């Protein structure tokens, strides 16, 4: 492995194999070039940046937030724009792969059925990571990655598969998926344990400017209530009120609450998978796979933020193939009450939106500062000690290999002031 400080880029080299290494002894707050050599193969050069020392003042941090890149749905036309924005770090918040076969041409997934074995998941990651736009995005900046459901299968919960008839063999399938995830991503965590579990939740900080809690809302969650039905009526689903239902599991909840109490950077950031904001129309819960299906757990989350006395809390979210911004309030993320955090939801890189379904929804009733249920893209954030600015970048199309892009909306949170403001 060759690592050099920023300066002259190493010469291009033939693409080689993926490896998983952990580099030590690097200087803080420094850009590095790197590449890998294995036998006769040498990778192209990549670029990464180390974080500053914990007590170092930081004037600005630029980050990109992305999620949901269904390969068979279209081309990843957002990534060249993401790279052009020169982020310091990229957050990818789940559904990096999808378990579905299909597609044609460059978008084809060379599997005849959904993956079940480690070999299958390795093929799936290889099919996704062969894309030059994705490779360029990985080579442009460090990535902070967490998972959602499709890294294993749609809407699984802990050790429970989407369909009850698939329970037999699911434990081995999940082990294979977790192993492949660990192999495919540059994450500084231990490999899967003997039981297949992977401790993915983690913390890091960027000087005195921001500290990040990266969460795992899949591995430890309770099974979805009331058959995991879209549009569940609360009157018909008493299970929703069960305080024992958890999104994060007790250990992760305790870890997060403890970490929030000791947080002292200007901004506290939760990078996680599913929408926290309540998306409820009357008594109808639109999606119980989100935090709406775990209201007691959400109340504990928001209360932990409140009890920590934090003012500048940002929640970064993926999952629903829609861009959005909203305030999170006590009690239970409603449209009334004290604001305790601010949520930014990234649109899907290529996964399809649901614009036609949302046409009849009164967004004002949901208390959203911004929502786009149709377009693909990502979120570009600029963070300073004074404010957090999020630009929602959308592409014109994913049907062609390249596409123009534009900023569909910009929202801002001023440090020390509660509330997302669209500017």
C-alpha positions as CSV (number, residue, x, y, z in Angstrom):
1,X,0.0,0.0,0.0
2,X,1.4,3.4,-1.0
3,X,0.3,6.4,1.0
4,X,1.6,9.9,0.3
5,X,0.6,13.4,1.5
6,X,-1.4,15.5,-0.9
7,X,0.6,17.0,-3.7
8,X,1.4,15.2,-6.9
9,X,-1.1,12.5,-7.7
10,X,0.4,9.1,-8.3
11,X,0.2,7.9,-12.0
12,X,-2.9,6.1,-13.0
13,X,-2.6,2.3,-12.7
14,X,-4.6,-0.7,-13.7
15,X,-7.6,-1.5,-11.5
16,X,-6.9,-4.4,-9.2
17,X,-8.5,-6.3,-6.3
18,X,-10.4,-4.9,-3.3
19,X,-8.7,-5.4,0.1
20,X,-9.5,-4.5,3.7
21,X,-6.7,-2.8,5.5
22,X,-6.4,-0.4,8.5
23,X,-3.8,2.3,8.1
24,X,-2.2,3.6,11.3
25,X,0.4,6.3,12.0
26,X,-1.2,9.0,9.9
27,X,-1.1,12.7,10.8
28,X,-4.3,14.3,11.8
29,X,-6.3,16.7,9.5
30,X,-4.3,15.7,6.5
31,X,-5.2,14.7,2.9
32,X,-3.5,11.6,1.7
33,X,-3.2,9.8,-1.6
34,X,-3.3,6.0,-1.4
35,X,-3.4,2.9,-3.6
36,X,-3.1,-0.9,-3.3
37,X,-0.8,-3.4,-4.8
38,X,-1.5,-7.1,-4.7
39,X,0.8,-9.3,-6.8
40,X,0.7,-8.0,-10.4
41,X,-2.3,-5.7,-9.7
42,X,-2.2,-2.0,-8.7
43,X,-5.3,0.0,-8.0
44,X,-6.0,3.5,-9.2
45,X,-5.1,6.2,-6.7
46,X,-7.6,7.3,-4.1
47,X,-7.7,10.3,-1.8
48,X,-8.7,10.4,1.8
49,X,-8.5,12.8,4.8
50,X,-7.8,12.1,8.4
51,X,-9.9,13.9,11.1
52,X,-8.4,16.7,13.2
53,X,-7.4,16.3,16.8
54,X,-10.4,16.3,19.1
55,X,-9.6,19.7,20.6
56,X,-8.6,21.4,17.3
57,X,-10.8,24.3,16.2
58,X,-12.3,23.7,12.7
59,X,-13.7,26.6,10.6
60,X,-15.6,24.5,8.0
61,X,-16.6,20.9,7.2
62,X,-18.1,19.9,3.8
63,X,-19.9,16.7,3.7
64,X,-22.1,14.8,1.3
65,X,-25.0,12.5,2.3
66,X,-26.3,9.7,0.1
67,X,-28.3,6.5,0.3
68,X,-30.3,4.0,-1.7
69,X,-28.6,3.1,-5.0
70,X,-30.7,0.4,-6.6
71,X,-28.4,-0.7,-9.5
72,X,-31.1,-2.0,-11.8
73,X,-33.1,1.3,-11.5
74,X,-30.7,3.5,-13.4
75,X,-27.4,5.2,-13.7
76,X,-25.7,6.9,-10.8
77,X,-25.6,10.3,-12.4
78,X,-25.4,12.1,-9.0
79,X,-21.9,10.9,-8.2
80,X,-19.9,13.1,-10.6
81,X,-21.7,16.2,-9.1
82,X,-20.9,14.9,-5.6
83,X,-17.2,14.5,-6.5
84,X,-17.2,18.0,-8.0
85,X,-18.4,19.4,-4.7
86,X,-15.1,18.3,-3.1
87,X,-16.5,16.9,0.2
88,X,-14.3,16.3,3.2
89,X,-16.3,13.2,3.9
90,X,-19.2,11.2,2.4
91,X,-21.9,9.7,4.6
92,X,-23.7,6.7,3.0
93,X,-26.8,5.8,5.1
94,X,-27.9,2.5,3.9
95,X,-29.1,0.4,0.9
96,X,-25.7,0.5,-0.7
97,X,-26.7,-2.7,-2.5
98,X,-30.1,-4.3,-3.2
99,X,-30.7,-8.0,-3.1
100,X,-32.6,-8.0,-6.3
101,X,-31.2,-9.6,-9.5
102,X,-32.1,-8.3,-13.0
103,X,-31.1,-5.3,-15.1
104,X,-29.6,-5.1,-18.5
105,X,-26.2,-4.0,-19.9
106,X,-24.0,-2.2,-17.4
107,X,-26.8,-2.2,-14.9
108,X,-27.2,-6.0,-14.9
109,X,-26.8,-8.0,-11.7
110,X,-25.3,-11.5,-12.6
111,X,-27.4,-13.5,-10.2
112,X,-30.4,-15.7,-11.0
113,X,-32.0,-15.2,-7.7
114,X,-31.6,-13.2,-4.5
115,X,-28.3,-13.8,-2.8
116,X,-28.1,-16.5,0.0
117,X,-24.4,-17.3,0.4
118,X,-21.2,-15.3,0.9
119,X,-20.3,-16.0,-2.7
120,X,-23.6,-14.5,-3.8
121,X,-23.2,-11.3,-1.8
122,X,-19.6,-10.9,-3.1
123,X,-20.9,-11.1,-6.6
124,X,-23.5,-8.5,-5.8
125,X,-21.0,-6.1,-4.3
126,X,-18.7,-6.6,-7.3
127,X,-21.6,-5.8,-9.7
128,X,-22.3,-2.6,-7.8
129,X,-18.7,-1.5,-7.2
130,X,-17.6,-1.9,-10.8
131,X,-19.4,1.3,-11.6
132,X,-16.9,4.0,-12.5
133,X,-18.9,6.8,-11.0
134,X,-19.1,5.0,-7.7
135,X,-15.4,4.2,-7.8
136,X,-14.6,7.9,-8.4
137,X,-16.8,8.9,-5.4
138,X,-15.0,6.4,-3.2
139,X,-11.6,7.7,-4.5
140,X,-12.5,11.4,-3.8
141,X,-12.9,11.4,0.0
142,X,-13.3,9.1,3.0
143,X,-16.7,7.4,3.4
144,X,-18.6,6.8,6.6
145,X,-21.0,3.9,5.9
146,X,-23.9,2.3,7.7
147,X,-26.5,-0.2,6.5
148,X,-30.2,-0.5,6.3
149,X,-32.3,-3.5,5.2
150,X,-31.3,-4.2,1.6
151,X,-27.7,-5.1,2.5
152,X,-29.5,-8.3,3.6
153,X,-33.1,-8.2,2.4
154,X,-36.0,-5.9,2.3
155,X,-37.5,-4.9,5.8
156,X,-35.8,-7.6,7.8
157,X,-35.6,-6.9,11.5
158,X,-32.7,-8.4,13.6
159,X,-33.0,-12.1,13.0
160,X,-36.5,-12.0,11.4
161,X,-36.7,-12.1,7.6
162,X,-39.3,-10.2,5.6
163,X,-41.4,-13.3,5.1
164,X,-42.0,-15.9,7.8
165,X,-41.5,-18.8,5.3
166,X,-37.9,-17.6,4.8
167,X,-37.0,-18.1,8.4
168,X,-35.2,-21.4,7.8
169,X,-31.7,-20.5,6.6
170,X,-32.0,-16.8,7.3
171,X,-29.4,-16.8,10.1
172,X,-26.8,-18.1,7.6
173,X,-27.9,-15.7,5.0
174,X,-27.5,-12.8,7.4
175,X,-24.1,-14.0,8.4
176,X,-23.0,-14.1,4.8
177,X,-24.4,-10.6,4.1
178,X,-22.7,-9.1,7.2
179,X,-19.4,-10.7,6.2
180,X,-19.6,-9.3,2.7
181,X,-20.5,-5.9,4.0
182,X,-17.5,-5.8,6.2
183,X,-15.2,-6.9,3.3
184,X,-16.6,-4.4,0.9
185,X,-16.3,-1.2,2.9
186,X,-13.4,0.7,4.4
187,X,-14.7,0.7,8.0
188,X,-12.6,0.7,11.1
189,X,-14.4,-2.0,13.0
190,X,-13.7,-5.6,14.0
191,X,-14.8,-8.3,11.5
192,X,-18.0,-10.2,12.3
193,X,-18.0,-12.2,15.5
194,X,-18.4,-16.0,15.5
195,X,-22.2,-15.6,15.7
196,X,-22.1,-13.4,12.6
197,X,-22.9,-10.2,14.4
198,X,-21.1,-7.0,13.5
199,X,-20.8,-4.0,15.9
200,X,-21.4,-1.3,13.4
201,X,-22.5,1.6,15.6
202,X,-19.6,3.9,16.4
203,X,-18.5,7.5,17.2
204,X,-16.0,10.0,15.9
205,X,-15.5,13.7,16.0
206,X,-14.2,16.4,13.7
207,X,-12.3,18.7,16.1
208,X,-14.4,21.1,18.1
209,X,-16.9,21.5,15.3
210,X,-18.9,18.3,15.2
211,X,-19.1,14.8,16.6
212,X,-20.9,12.0,14.9
213,X,-22.9,9.0,16.2
214,X,-23.3,6.4,13.5
215,X,-26.2,4.2,14.3
216,X,-27.4,0.7,13.4
217,X,-31.2,0.6,13.2
218,X,-31.4,-3.0,11.7
219,X,-29.4,-5.5,13.6
220,X,-31.0,-5.1,17.0
221,X,-34.6,-3.9,16.3
222,X,-37.8,-5.5,17.3
223,X,-39.9,-7.0,14.4
224,X,-42.2,-4.5,12.7
225,X,-45.6,-4.4,14.3
226,X,-49.0,-5.3,12.7
227,X,-47.6,-7.2,9.7
228,X,-45.4,-4.4,8.5
229,X,-48.3,-3.0,6.5
230,X,-48.0,0.4,4.7
231,X,-50.8,2.7,6.0
232,X,-51.3,1.0,9.3
233,X,-54.2,2.5,11.4
234,X,-53.1,3.1,15.0
235,X,-56.6,2.2,16.3
236,X,-56.1,-1.3,14.8
237,X,-52.6,-1.8,16.0
238,X,-52.2,-1.7,19.8
239,X,-48.7,-3.2,19.4
240,X,-47.5,0.3,18.4
241,X,-47.8,1.4,22.1
242,X,-45.6,-1.4,23.4
243,X,-42.7,0.3,25.3
244,X,-40.6,-2.9,24.9
245,X,-40.3,-2.4,21.1
246,X,-36.8,-1.1,20.2
247,X,-35.1,0.3,17.1
248,X,-31.6,0.3,18.4
249,X,-31.5,-2.4,21.2
250,X,-30.8,-1.7,24.8
251,X,-27.0,-1.7,24.6
252,X,-26.9,0.8,21.7
253,X,-29.5,3.0,23.3
254,X,-27.4,3.1,26.5
255,X,-24.2,3.8,24.5
256,X,-25.9,6.7,22.6
257,X,-27.5,8.3,25.7
258,X,-24.2,8.2,27.5
259,X,-22.4,9.7,24.5
260,X,-24.9,12.5,24.1
261,X,-24.5,13.5,27.7
262,X,-20.7,14.0,27.2
263,X,-21.0,15.6,23.7
264,X,-19.3,19.0,23.7
265,X,-18.7,19.9,20.0
266,X,-20.7,22.7,18.4
267,X,-22.8,20.2,16.4
268,X,-24.0,16.8,17.4
269,X,-24.9,14.6,14.5
270,X,-26.8,11.3,14.4
271,X,-26.1,9.4,11.1
272,X,-28.7,6.7,10.7
273,X,-31.1,4.9,8.4
274,X,-34.8,5.5,8.7
275,X,-36.9,8.6,9.1
276,X,-37.4,9.9,12.6
277,X,-39.9,12.6,11.8
278,X,-43.5,11.5,12.4
279,X,-45.2,10.9,9.1
280,X,-48.7,10.2,10.4
281,X,-52.0,11.4,8.8
282,X,-54.7,11.3,11.4
283,X,-54.5,7.8,12.8
284,X,-52.7,6.4,9.7
285,X,-49.0,5.5,10.1
286,X,-47.6,5.6,6.6
287,X,-44.6,3.3,7.3
288,X,-44.1,1.2,10.4
289,X,-40.6,0.2,9.2
290,X,-39.5,3.8,10.1
291,X,-39.3,5.2,13.6
292,X,-43.1,5.7,13.4
293,X,-43.4,2.0,14.0
294,X,-41.3,2.4,17.2
295,X,-42.8,5.4,18.9
296,X,-41.6,4.4,22.4
297,X,-38.1,4.0,21.2
298,X,-38.3,7.3,19.4
299,X,-39.5,9.0,22.5
300,X,-36.5,7.6,24.4
301,X,-34.2,8.9,21.6
302,X,-35.6,12.4,21.6
303,X,-35.6,12.5,25.4
304,X,-32.0,11.4,25.5
305,X,-31.2,14.4,23.4
306,X,-33.3,16.7,25.6
307,X,-31.8,15.4,28.8
308,X,-28.3,15.9,27.5
309,X,-29.1,19.6,27.1
310,X,-27.9,19.8,23.5
311,X,-28.9,22.7,21.2
312,X,-27.4,21.9,17.8
313,X,-28.4,18.4,16.9
314,X,-28.7,17.2,13.3
315,X,-30.1,13.8,12.3
316,X,-29.0,12.6,8.9
317,X,-31.3,10.0,7.3
318,X,-31.7,7.8,4.2
319,X,-34.2,5.0,3.4
320,X,-37.3,6.5,1.7
321,X,-35.9,7.7,-1.7
322,X,-37.0,11.2,-0.9
323,X,-35.3,14.4,0.1
324,X,-36.6,16.3,3.1
325,X,-36.0,18.5,6.1
326,X,-37.9,18.9,9.3
327,X,-37.7,19.8,12.9
328,X,-37.9,17.0,15.5
329,X,-40.0,17.9,18.6
330,X,-41.0,16.5,21.9
331,X,-43.2,14.7,22.5
332,X,-42.5,12.0,19.9
333,X,-41.5,14.1,16.8
334,X,-44.9,15.7,16.5
335,X,-45.7,19.0,14.8
336,X,-46.0,20.7,18.2
337,X,-43.8,21.0,21.2
338,X,-40.2,21.9,21.9
339,X,-37.7,21.4,19.0
340,X,-34.8,19.2,20.1
341,X,-33.2,18.2,16.7
342,X,-33.3,18.8,13.0
343,X,-33.6,16.1,10.4
344,X,-32.1,16.1,6.9
345,X,-33.2,13.2,4.6
346,X,-31.2,12.3,1.5
347,X,-33.0,11.4,-1.7
348,X,-32.0,8.1,-3.3
349,X,-29.0,8.0,-5.7
350,X,-31.1,5.9,-8.1
351,X,-33.8,4.1,-6.2
352,X,-37.3,5.2,-7.4
353,X,-39.3,7.9,-5.6
354,X,-43.0,7.8,-5.0
355,X,-44.1,11.2,-6.3
356,X,-47.5,10.1,-7.6
357,X,-48.3,8.5,-4.2
358,X,-47.4,11.7,-2.4
359,X,-49.4,14.1,-4.7
360,X,-52.4,14.1,-2.3
361,X,-50.5,14.5,0.9
362,X,-50.7,17.8,2.7
363,X,-47.1,18.5,3.5
364,X,-48.0,21.4,5.8
365,X,-49.9,18.9,8.0
366,X,-46.7,16.8,8.3
367,X,-44.7,19.8,9.4
368,X,-42.0,19.5,6.8
369,X,-39.7,22.4,5.9
370,X,-38.9,20.7,2.6
371,X,-39.9,17.6,0.7
372,X,-39.2,16.1,-2.7
373,X,-40.7,12.6,-3.2
374,X,-39.7,12.3,-6.9
375,X,-36.1,13.2,-7.8
376,X,-32.8,11.4,-7.3
377,X,-29.7,13.0,-5.9
378,X,-27.9,13.7,-2.6
379,X,-27.4,16.3,0.1
380,X,-24.5,18.6,0.2
381,X,-23.8,20.1,3.6
382,X,-21.5,23.0,4.7
383,X,-20.9,23.1,8.4
384,X,-19.4,26.1,10.3
385,X,-19.5,27.1,14.0
386,X,-22.2,29.6,13.1
387,X,-24.6,27.5,10.9
388,X,-25.4,24.2,9.2
389,X,-26.4,24.6,5.5
390,X,-27.9,21.7,3.5
391,X,-28.3,21.8,-0.2
392,X,-30.6,19.2,-1.8
393,X,-28.9,18.4,-5.2
394,X,-31.1,16.6,-7.7
395,X,-30.3,15.2,-11.1
396,X,-32.5,15.6,-14.2
397,X,-32.4,11.9,-15.0
398,X,-30.9,8.5,-14.2
399,X,-31.9,7.1,-17.6
400,X,-28.7,8.1,-19.2
401,X,-25.1,7.7,-18.2
402,X,-24.7,11.5,-17.4
403,X,-27.1,14.2,-16.3
404,X,-27.2,17.8,-15.3
405,X,-28.0,18.6,-11.7
406,X,-29.4,21.5,-9.8
407,X,-30.0,22.6,-6.2
408,X,-33.7,22.0,-5.6
409,X,-33.7,23.6,-2.2
410,X,-31.4,25.0,0.6
411,X,-32.2,24.8,4.3
412,X,-30.3,26.2,7.2
413,X,-30.0,25.7,10.9
414,X,-28.3,28.5,12.9
415,X,-26.2,27.4,15.8
416,X,-28.0,28.1,19.1
417,X,-31.4,28.7,17.4
418,X,-34.0,26.0,17.1
419,X,-35.6,25.3,13.7
420,X,-34.9,24.5,10.1
421,X,-35.3,27.5,7.8
422,X,-35.6,27.2,4.0
423,X,-33.6,29.9,2.3
